[in-house]
Amino acid sequence: MNVMIRGTITAPKNREHWKSDSNDHDSWITFSHISGLVVNGGGTLNGQGASWWDKNGSDRPTAVRFLGCDNLKHNSLTHLNSPKNHISITGCDGVLISNVKLIAPETSPNTDGVDISSSTKVFIEHSTISTGDDCVAINSGSKFINITNVKCGPGHGISIGSLGKNGEYATVENIYVAHITFTRTTNGARIKTWEGGSGYARKITYKNITLVGVKNPVIIDQQYNALQAIGKGVKISDVTFRNFRGTAKNKKAIELNCGSIGCTNIVLEDINIFGLNGERTSSSCKNAHVTSSSCNPTVACIGK
C-alpha cells in the first residue's frame, strides 16, 4: 500500500474541534497493521498543536501513529507542530524513516520527533528533527534500532528511556546511533531509567557525534526520578560512547549517575568536548565500571 501526500494536510487548529470522546484523542492519523506500507510524497502534515501544549501530556494526541506496521517506509515528508509526538512507532518490525523534517518550537512540551516502543529493526536516517522534546525516544521492547545522519536540535537529544517507571520491567538492546549533529540541545546521548524498575538496557553505541553548545552531551541517569529502591533498577551495560567532538553549554560535559546496582562495561573513547569559549569541561561518575581512552574531560568513577 502506497500513500502519497502532496501539499498540506492540516489538523483542526483548536482542540475544541476534535471529537469529545477521549479515545479519539490518542492520535490524529493512525496506520494500523498494514504490511508493506509506504508513506511519502513530499508533502506536509501540520498538527497545529499549539492549543494543546498547555494540556497534560497524557491527554494530548500523537500526530501520526504506526501501529503493528511491518516493513514500513516513511520518507520525504515534513511534520509540523504536533500536539504530542510527531511520529510514534509501536509494535512494528522493519521500519525505514528517511529524509523527513520534524519541526516544532523549542518551548513546545513533549513534542518528540520519533517515539519508538516494542519495535524491532527501525532505521532513521538523513533527517532533521527540531522539537521541544527528544529528537528520538527509544522505549521498552525496542531492539535493533539504527539512527544515522540526523541533525537534532533544538530538543532533548536522542534518548533511551525513560525505562522502568512505576516498577515496570523494561528492555532495550542493540542500539546504534552514529553521525549525528546535536545543536543547542538539552542533552546529546542520554540513557535514563527509574529506580525501582527492572530489566535491562544493553549493547548501545553512540559514535561519530558532533556537539554544538549542548547542555549535557553525555548522560546516563540510572536514578531518573529516584524511588529510593535500593538494590533494584534497570541494568545498564555494554554502552560505548566513541568519537564525540564539539562544545558543551555546561561545564559538566559527561555525567554517569548510576544507582546502587551500578552500570557495567561503559566505554568512552576519543572524546574531546570543550566549553563554548574553549574552556575545559568536567565530568562526574558514580557506581559505574568505566574504561576510557583519549577522553576529554577525563572520567574517574567512585563506587563499584
N, C-alpha and C positions, 0 to 999 in steps of 0.2 A: 504494500500500500504506500503510495506516494502522495504527500500533502504539500502543495506548493503555496507559499504565502508571498504574494507580491503586493506591494502597497502596505497599508497600515490597518491592523485590527486594534480597536480601542475598547477597553473595558469601560463600564459606567464610571463617571467621574466621581460621583458621591456614593458612599456606601449605603445610603438610604434607598438607592435604586436597585440594590441587589435584593434577591428574594429573602424574605424574613426567616425562612427555615434555616437553622444553623447548619444543617447538613449540606446546604448549597454553598456554604462559605468555605468549604475545605479547599477548593481550588477554582480558579476561573476557567481554565481549559484542562481537561484530562483526557489522556490517551491510555486506554486500559486493555492489557492482554492482547496486544497486536504484534504478531511476529513479523519481522522484516520491515517494520515501519521506517519510512524516510520522510523527514520534515525539513524543507528547505525553501529556497525561492528568492532570497534577498530582501524580504520584507521586514516589517517592524511589528512587534507586539507591545502595545503601550498599556501597561496595567493601571495607570493613573492612580497610584496607591496613596497619594499624599493624605487623603481624607481618612485613611486607616491608620496612619503612623502613630496617632496618639492613643490607639486602642491596644489592649493586651495582646501580646504576640499569638497566644493560642486561639484567639478569636479572629485572626486575620487569614485571608486565603492566600495560598500559593498561586502564582500566576499560571505556570504550566507544570503539570504533573504527568510523568510517565510511570505507570503502574504495571508491573509484570510484562513489560515490552522487551522481548529478546531480539537480539540482532537489530538494534535500533541505530539509525543515523540521523543526527540533528545538526544542520550546518547552515552557514551563510544567512543568519538572521540577527536582528537586533532586538533586544528585550529592554524595555524602559520601565522604571518606576513601579516595580511590583509592590503590592501591599505587604508581602512577606517574601519568601524565597522566590527568586525568578524562575528557577528550574529545579524540580525535585525528581530524583531518580530513585524509585522504590521497587525492590524485588525484581530487578532486571538482570539479564545475563547477556553480555555482549552489547556494549554501547559505545558509539563514537560521536563525541561532540566536538565540532571543529569550526573555526572561522566564525565565531559568534561574538557579539558585543553585548555585555550585560551591564546596564548603567542605571544608577540611582544616586541621589546625593549622599555625601558622607554622613550627614545627620539623620538619614532615614534608618530607623531601628529594624534589626532582624531581616534585612533585605539581602540575605545570602545570594551569591551568584548561582552556584550549583550545590545542592544538598543531596548527598548520596547515602542511602541506607539499604541494608540487606541486598546488596547487589554485587555482581562479580564481573570482572573483565570490563571495566569502564575506562575509556580513554578520552581525555580532554586535551585539546591541542590547538595551537595557533589562534588564540582568542584573547580578548581584552575584557577584564572584569573590574568595574569601578562601582562599589556599592557602600552601604552603611554597615555591613557585617562581613562575615567570612567570604572571601572570593570563592573558595571551595570548602565545604564542610563534609568530612568523611565520618559517618556514624556507624553504629554497631551492625554487624552482619556483613560488612563490606570487605572484600579481598580482591587482590589483583587489580589495583587501581593505578593508572598511569596518567600523570599530568605533566605535560611538557610544552615549552614555548608559549607561556602565558604571561601577559602583563597584568599585574594585580595592583590596584591602588586607585583611589583610597579604599579602605576596607580593613578587615581584621586579619588578613593573611590567609594562608592555606592551612586549615586546622584539622586535626584528628580529634574527634570528640566534640562536646564532652561525652565521656563514657562512664557508665556505672551509676547514673543518677538514681536516687532512692533505693540503693542497694541492689540494683539490677546487674545481671550477668551480661557482659558485653564483649564482643570480639572484633578485632580489626587486624588484618595481616597482609603482607606483600603489597606495600605501598611504595610507589616510585614517583618522586617529584623532582623535575630537572629543568634547567634552562628557563628559570623564572626570574622576572624583574619585579621586585616589590618597591613601590614608590609611595612614600609617606603613609604607609600602613601602620596600624597599631601593632601588629605582630607580623613576623615573617613565617618561619617554620614553627608550628605550635602543636603540642600534644597536651590534652587536658583531660583528666579523669577525676572522678569523685572518690573521696574516701568512703568506705562502707560498701562500695560496689565489689564486683568480682569479674574474672575473665582475663583478657589479655589484649595488648596492642604490641605487635611484634613484626620484625622484618620490614623496617621502614627506612627509606633512604630519601634524603633531601640533598641534591647536589647541583653544582653549577648555578649558584644563586647570586643575583645582583641586587644590592640593597641601596636605596636612595632615601635617606632620612627616615629609617624605620625605627619606631619606638622600642620594640622588643624583637630583635632579629631572630634569636633562637631561644625558645622557651619550652620546657617540659614542666607541667604543673600536675603532679600526682595528688595534690591536695586542693583541687579546684572545689570551692565551696565545701570545705572540710567538715565532716561529721564527727571527727574525733573517734573514728572506729579503728582503734589501734590494732595493727596486725592484719587488717583486711583492706583490699583495694584491687584495682585493675592492674595486673602485672605489665610493666613496660620493659621490653627487652629488644636487643638486636636493632638498635637505631643508629644510623650513620648520618652525620652532617659533614658534607665534603665540598670544598671549593666555594666558600662564601666570600664575596668581595663587596665593599661599599661602606656606607655610613649609617650610624645609629643616632637617633634623636636623644636617647637616654644614655647616660654614662655606662649603665649596666647593659652590655650587649648580649650576654649569654646568661640564662637563668635555668638551672636544673634543680627543681624543687621536688624532690621525691619523698614519699611518705615513709611510714615505718617498714613497709615491705620492700622498699628500695627499688631502684631501676638497675638493670644489668646489661652489660655489653653496650655501653653508649660510646660511640666513636666520633671524635672530632678531628678532621684532617684538613689542612690547607685552608685555614680560616684567617681572614685579615679584615677586621672591622674597626674603623676609627669613628670619632665623633664628627659632627658636621663641619667643624673647623680644624679638623686634623688632630683633635685631642685623643689621648689614649683612652681606651674603654676598659671596663672591668667585667668580672663575672661573679656568679655565686653558684655554689653547688652543695647539695645536701643529699646524703643517702643514695648516691649513685656510684656504680662501678664504671669508671671512665678511662678510656685510652685516648690520648691526644698527641698530635704531632703538627708542627708548623701552625700553631694556634695563637692568634692574637685577637682578643685577650687570652692569656693563659687561664687554665681551669684547674683549680685544686679543690678536691671534694672532702667534706667531713662526713663521717659515718660510713657504714657499710664497707 
